[in-house]
Amino acid sequence: MTINFDIESHVGKISCNDEYSKQVNIGSWNGRKSVIDIRQWRGDKPLKGITVTKEEAAILIELLQEAMAAEELQ
């Protein structure tokens, strides 16, 4: 089974080294509705990551802001 990911917009890189990069993209998997994709890439090969809808991204932003404010994270 072939899995296709069409990047519609490259938002940015979170980090990168010689082999891998963590990227945020907007795209479509197998012709489905566009999603926000946060994933590690090796060259042009997608590796592990997550996809979130616009609604899920809004919740994720709130949760990340809470995590960033946590005293345990320093």
Protein Blocks (a to p, Z undefined) as FASTA:
>chain_A
ZZddddfbdfbdfbdcfkbccddddddeehiacdddddddehjaccddddddfklmmmmm
mmmmmmmmpmklZZ
